Amino acid sequence: MTLVAFTVALGAALLFVSEPAAGKTILPWLGGTPAAWGTTLLFFQLALILGYFLVDQALRRGGARAVALVQTGLVLLAALALAADTPFAGSHAPAMATVGRTLALLAIEIGIPIVALALTAPALQAWSVVARGERGEAGYALYAASNTGSLLGLLAYPFLVEPRFPLSQQWSYWRGGFWVFAVLVAGLWLVVWRKPTGYGLQATGVSGLSPVGRRLSAEWFIRAGVPAALLAAVTAYLTRDLAPIPLLWVIPLALYLATWIAAFSGRCRGLINWATGTQDLFAIVGVVTLLESPGALVGALLALATMVVVCLAQHGALAQSAPPESHLGRFYVWLAAGGAAGTAVAVVLGPAIFPFPIEVPLALALAVALGRPAGNAWNRAGTIRFLGVAVVGALLPFFVPIVEDRTIASLSILAGALALVWRRWPRRAGVVLAALAIAGVLVERLSPHYLDSSHGILGRFLVRRDTLGTELISGSTWHGFEARAVSTARPIASLYYTRLGPYGDVVRMFDARADAWRFGVVGLGIGGLACTAEPGTRLTFFEINPGVVRIARDTSLFRSLTVCAPDATVRLGDARLTLADTPERFDLLTLDAFNSDAIPTHLLTREALALYREHLADGGVLAFHLSNRYLDLARVVNALAADAGWAAAQARAEPPAGAFPGGDKWQTWITMVAMARDSATLAPLVQSGRWKWAGQPGPVWTDDWTPLAGALRLSRENLLWR
């Protein structure tokens, strides 16, 4: 590998190893939700736009010398900034984090170094033209080297970096790597500084684009945006029900980068042709999967397969339309702009504009519409036979229980059949797929069971009502249920919160102590824990999602919060930040902070436990609700208790069968760990027979080190089924 190729690969590796590190750093800022990674993707895409734009303008206005000044100036400025302090050493999360505030903080902490790294490939391609006269295929070879370095940096993070080093040390080593990169860049440009600049990439003659060029630029923008939107959506899909861990961030991004490498390598034409020919079929699969997810493993594989095929098709088309050197900088700018736009649609604009998650199915329909006309005209007999097969396929979801909402799957399959029939007219096929995907969503929204939903960057929640009652769902997890069969004025706590379960055991301890005790709850849901406690309990809820607060307070949907605790306080914002600002001390403080099945890791660290201790009254109890199909969080919390020298008790139980009408929606398995300063406080729980002493030592999570992958608990049942 030549020195310039090594420098390009090193810059790319530094850029992409910092991406999951940044995502993990800001994860607590956005409540541990998938939006943290989406925001990180958007930040890095915006950095790419700025970096590529600077190189493009430098080439057009001043040639290689201008590129040299831009790159070396940025690199040296970033090196000086990093010499002043390690990234994120003194940063603090905003009290109520938004995507905009998070992007601003990322820009302050690592903005200059990331932009300096982002422009490496196009800038050093200009260097290769000046120093060696390399053009055409040789120039694009450096782009492949950049993607290879990116892939290596990404894969190194979850397997080599994260398990071994805390975040502060990761950023310290990254800073050292950047200084090495800065020396290499300065040395390379020093070699060619005295060379003449007239090598054909001047501003003259390429400052404007013809009408054909504008259409081509628009195609670059759209074709780069669709895969980026799909990347953000698939990653959010994977982490919504599993866990927001860097490994699940890196896998889709690594596959995404691999499609860039395959498309621009020139050696995978057969694979690209196959992907182009099958993209429509996989787009149908993607619509079904992303609108109505099957089992965790099945859904993950289908979503990843869809992303890879669509990315190969779109990136292959981009490689075929790649311009000569005179428009190379502009090409990079449009690719980065399209990627940022696609990510923004999936992460920010879609949740803000659409009341339901339709943005990515529309992006898939756009990918179909961008397809090349293919296939021969169908005769009448062939069309009838194909439509007959399509009808059978549309009926299949009603007989094979892979997904819960079979109507959406059926309509999507039918849409795909029509799309395949009309492949000779890609735009018509894309419109049909989009229309029927929207129709599938509307079928669910117009269902008599549908009541309301919240679709935002912090999560998606659905409110449904059936003959048993009303339920709040996110992903495949219940967050609350109120039964219709109960005629009492005060709703009865159900699901995890029934007084017959472990939560009831803990709450009854304090009901017996005083009439008005203080109960703090991290995570609102529908306010079910307000009904677990007796009237008169002084309740304070901590909730990060405004959409959840709106749903819980809407009496046409749920009555638990307004009836059982009309005077309860609800503090909006991240629990650790809002708890730190409150002067209250609680007799019972419980963590019930779900994001689907994942619990925000920053609520389970040594520093978080110290904060909870400050807000516990004498004789108080700290309770963690840890029910989770994919993560063994009880082990993590027990290690925290042992590290702090606190007593701990654990329960995993289900209320007696038939205790209430309504079946399993009234009662479900629950895992809890309770902590207290001394064992005497928890003795009544252990004496009840349901709880056992716990607090086994183990690795202790800190704000700097949360190896969530080590807590994964996977089985055939929880991977194959919802």
Secondary structure, DSSP 8 states (H G I E B T S, - for coil): --HHHHHHHHHHHHHHHHHHHHHHHHGGGGTT-THHHHHHHHHHHHHHHHHHHHHHHHHHHHHHHHHHHHHHHHHHHHHHHHHH--TTSS----TT--HHHHHHHHHHHHHHHHHHHHTHHHHHHHHHHHHH---THHHHHHHHHHHHHHHHHHHHIIIIITTTS-HHHHHHHHHHHHHHHHHHHHHHHHHHTTS-S-SS-SSTTTSS--HHHHHHHHHHHHHHHHHHHHHHHHHHHHHHHS---HHHHHHHHHHHHHHHHHHHHSS-HHHHHHHHHHHHHHHHHHHHHHHS---HHHHHHHHHHHHHHHHHHHHHHHHHT---GGGHHHHHHHHHHHHHHHHHIIIIIHHHH-SSS-HHHHHHHHHHHTS---S----HHHHHHHHHHHHHHHHGGGTS-SSS-HHHHHHHHHHHHHHHHTTTSHHHHHHHHHHHHHHHHHHHHTSTTEEEEEEETTEEEEEEE-SSEEEEEETTEEEEEEESS--SSS----BTT-TTSHHHHHHHHHHTT-SS-EEEEE--TTSHHHHHS-TT-EEEEEES-HHHHHHHH-TTT--HHHHH-TT-EEEES-HHHHHHH----EEEEEE---BTTB--GGGSSHHHHHHHHHTEEEEEEEEEE---SSB-HHHHHHHHHHHHT-EEEEEEE---TTSSTTGGGTB--EEEEEEESSHHHHHHHHHTSS-EE--------BTTB--GGGGB---HHHHH--
